[in-house]
Amino acid sequence: MTAASGLAAENSARLAPDWAAYLKDAALAALVAALLALPLMGLQTYDIGGGALGIRTHFDWVAIAAAAVFAGRLALRLWPRLHRRGDRRGDTAFARLAAWANRRLFAITLAGIALAVALPFLPFSSRYLIDLGTTVLIYVMLGWGLNVVVGLAGLLDLGYVAFYAVGAYTFALLARDFGFTFWEALPFSGLVAAGFGVILGFPVLRLRGDYLAIVTLGFGEIIRIVLLNWSPVTGGPNGISDIPRPSFLGLPFARSAPEGVTTFHQFFGLEFSPDQRVIFIYFVILTLALVTNLFTLRLRRLPIGRAWEALREDEVACRALGINPTNVKLSAFGIGAMLGGLAGCFFATRQGFISPESFAFTESATILAIVVLGGMGSQMGVVLAAILLVTLPEFGRAFAEFRMLIFGAAMVAIMVWRPRGLLAHREPSLRLGVRPSST
Amino acid sequence: MAYFLQQLINGLTLGSIYGLIAIGYTMVYGIIGMINFAHGEIYMIGAFISIIAFLVLGLAGISYVPLALALVLLTTMSFTAIYGWAVERVAYRPLRGSFRLAPLISAIGTSIFLQNYVQILQGARAKPMPPMVQGGFTVLESGGFAVHLSYLQLLIILTTLVLMAGFSTLIASTSLGRAQRACEQDMQMAALLGIDVDRVISTTFVIGAALAAVAGLMVTLYYGVVDFFIGFLAGVKAFTAAVLGGIGSLPGAVLGGVLIGLIEAFWSGYFSVEYKDVSVFVVLILVLVLRPTGLLGRPELEKV
């Protein structure tokens, strides 16, 4: 909310509500909503066979949409009156929650890690739950990787999935053509992805931020189109299958191993179970994600991390202080790309099969939504947003269908009401001298 | 030679459509300095509204083609314009003066929202559209290859030229155009001199959306098929056109659009169809690196 409208709300709170004006305003909003809904909601096209279209009317939906907008608009105008006290203190439930989470950061982190480690061994845990946990952790890792670029350095990357794809394909190709195992290929995946990031970033990062957004979007599409059409190498739309699974210090997870190789269950004298591999894969991504987190947290305290955040706040001032913006941005972009590549390598080994379909723009949008919803720069927020985004479709078909609709709307709503994210509680990374009492 | 001419005609047609969308990008960028990522979706919505309007007219029994076209053009432009207005009002206006990335992220959110909104309401399958404007004439025949110019292609190119001329006049010599140029130069000063800045910005979005709606209608007629995902690629290409022509410049947008259309047509005509989209992205990156101001743009001054 802007300062002017905030002031207006405060004034109107003291006076009696101007019902006539509110109702007129809400009625206007409802009229616009009805006009918006009329062609796309009210008239629905459907196939009638033979390549022709029929049309169905749903004017009841239009009426519902208009009524909802009327009520919503009215509520929005009355909201400051109903919540006078909270508004004056300038905090909301979310802000209090964020402040609380920030105070108890260490305890919450420990509890979260403990829960994540214990998850496969809890009594109610199942293969389905562990698989879901693995997916959540992939998104957490991608979110943390993108957070370096978007949250810390303030560069909008709309093609992050390209680096994820580069990492995945690097491992798949190394494994197919040179017989690399997961652990051998992991560093290469990161390096190749970082290389792509630097090559793309070098010419583009000296431009304005908006241009970077659209160039990265284009880059993501280029990678996807090349993967799709360069069939002799990438397998085209069929992708690459039979990607090797990770082994535990050289011990494979299999019922029976070829001559001279000890399997995991033989070495530890356990009964063979396919769940062992699922649990192991879960721990691999948990480790990778935690290392990513530790890495970025440490980087933030280094001069380079401070330079990222300074650059995000004011590029001109940074330049005046002798920071080379291009190099600093390039390092953030490259490190973000590397983390994406590592996650991609893990994704390939977990699926055992990759195809260009897994790396469409929707993936980039999903990862960006996780970072934005969680609060740019907030590590904890990313975890919560990833859990929400991945588990929501599991609650039912309706949620699965409306997931991206809700997240698109939520991205706008968050930018309008809580631009720093749902759980962002921003503290300066560095203070000079004594901590002032009033923040 | 004949093949070259045919690709030229195809490219010009495609380029006209990109140019119409690019005007929306360039005008919004000129006035509030942001890339309206949702503009491609506005174009997609225009295409859907036009297909629905055609169906409704068909049910109403209007079969005289010029009348149907004119009616569909009007309804599509007005309804899509409301979408453009609403997007600005809901997703961008509250963010004026927010931090740098906020409007961009809001725009992406809007884009995702609109895409899924149309997908859920109208279904994910491609919508077919029977050809409305048929026929054409042969321009040239040589070596057994006939160069064909359909009436529809002519219509698309002519409509773009007329709209382009109309809006150039609007910007150059009406009070709205003057207000727009004033806001472009200095929004605060314009507001002090009594220009309703909010209204000018809204009008810009409405005009941009109306032009995108025309492009959507043209594409529906030209390709005869529409789905909810067309806005993504068309948006990126039109944006590339705007950058190539020099962002903020109206003639530049159309010039850029035509160039992009030609590049795409010749690339798929002479090299490979699969990589035609890659060619456009490569042009985008090259222009940004070698000549960020574009062909007709002015260099951007950074004020502290």
HADDOCK unambig.tbl for C-alpha pairs under 7 A between the chains (distance, minus, plus):
assign (segid A and resid 1 and name CA) (segid B and resid 94 and name CA) 6.68 0.50 0.50
assign (segid A and resid 36 and name CA) (segid B and resid 79 and name CA) 7.00 0.50 0.50
assign (segid A and resid 36 and name CA) (segid B and resid 82 and name CA) 6.76 0.50 0.50
assign (segid A and resid 36 and name CA) (segid B and resid 83 and name CA) 6.48 0.50 0.50
assign (segid A and resid 39 and name CA) (segid B and resid 49 and name CA) 6.24 0.50 0.50
assign (segid A and resid 40 and name CA) (segid B and resid 49 and name CA) 6.96 0.50 0.50
assign (segid A and resid 40 and name CA) (segid B and resid 121 and name CA) 6.89 0.50 0.50
assign (segid A and resid 41 and name CA) (segid B and resid 121 and name CA) 6.20 0.50 0.50
assign (segid A and resid 44 and name CA) (segid B and resid 121 and name CA) 6.95 0.50 0.50
assign (segid A and resid 44 and name CA) (segid B and resid 122 and name CA) 5.83 0.50 0.50
assign (segid A and resid 45 and name CA) (segid B and resid 122 and name CA) 6.09 0.50 0.50
assign (segid A and resid 51 and name CA) (segid B and resid 128 and name CA) 6.26 0.50 0.50
assign (segid A and resid 52 and name CA) (segid B and resid 128 and name CA) 6.63 0.50 0.50
assign (segid A and resid 203 and name CA) (segid B and resid 289 and name CA) 5.93 0.50 0.50
assign (segid A and resid 204 and name CA) (segid B and resid 289 and name CA) 6.61 0.50 0.50
assign (segid A and resid 210 and name CA) (segid B and resid 35 and name CA) 6.62 0.50 0.50
assign (segid A and resid 215 and name CA) (segid B and resid 285 and name CA) 6.61 0.50 0.50
assign (segid A and resid 218 and name CA) (segid B and resid 281 and name CA) 5.64 0.50 0.50
assign (segid A and resid 222 and name CA) (segid B and resid 278 and name CA) 5.51 0.50 0.50
assign (segid A and resid 229 and name CA) (segid B and resid 274 and name CA) 6.82 0.50 0.50
assign (segid A and resid 404 and name CA) (segid B and resid 112 and name CA) 6.87 0.50 0.50
assign (segid A and resid 404 and name CA) (segid B and resid 113 and name CA) 6.96 0.50 0.50
assign (segid A and resid 404 and name CA) (segid B and resid 116 and name CA) 6.65 0.50 0.50
assign (segid A and resid 405 and name CA) (segid B and resid 112 and name CA) 6.79 0.50 0.50
assign (segid A and resid 405 and name CA) (segid B and resid 113 and name CA) 4.77 0.50 0.50
assign (segid A and resid 405 and name CA) (segid B and resid 116 and name CA) 5.35 0.50 0.50
assign (segid A and resid 405 and name CA) (segid B and resid 117 and name CA) 6.42 0.50 0.50
assign (segid A and resid 408 and name CA) (segid B and resid 109 and name CA) 4.08 0.50 0.50
assign (segid A and resid 408 and name CA) (segid B and resid 110 and name CA) 5.93 0.50 0.50
assign (segid A and resid 408 and name CA) (segid B and resid 112 and name CA) 5.06 0.50 0.50
assign (segid A and resid 408 and name CA) (segid B and resid 113 and name CA) 4.46 0.50 0.50
assign (segid A and resid 409 and name CA) (segid B and resid 109 and name CA) 6.12 0.50 0.50
assign (segid A and resid 409 and name CA) (segid B and resid 110 and name CA) 6.64 0.50 0.50
assign (segid A and resid 409 and name CA) (segid B and resid 113 and name CA) 5.81 0.50 0.50
assign (segid A and resid 411 and name CA) (segid B and resid 106 and name CA) 6.05 0.50 0.50
assign (segid A and resid 411 and name CA) (segid B and resid 109 and name CA) 5.06 0.50 0.50
assign (segid A and resid 412 and name CA) (segid B and resid 91 and name CA) 6.03 0.50 0.50
assign (segid A and resid 412 and name CA) (segid B and resid 106 and name CA) 4.51 0.50 0.50
assign (segid A and resid 412 and name CA) (segid B and resid 109 and name CA) 5.50 0.50 0.50
assign (segid A and resid 412 and name CA) (segid B and resid 110 and name CA) 6.56 0.50 0.50
assign (segid A and resid 415 and name CA) (segid B and resid 102 and name CA) 5.84 0.50 0.50
assign (segid A and resid 415 and name CA) (segid B and resid 106 and name CA) 6.09 0.50 0.50
assign (segid A and resid 416 and name CA) (segid B and resid 94 and name CA) 6.17 0.50 0.50
assign (segid A and resid 416 and name CA) (segid B and resid 95 and name CA) 6.21 0.50 0.50
assign (segid A and resid 419 and name CA) (segid B and resid 102 and name CA) 6.94 0.50 0.50
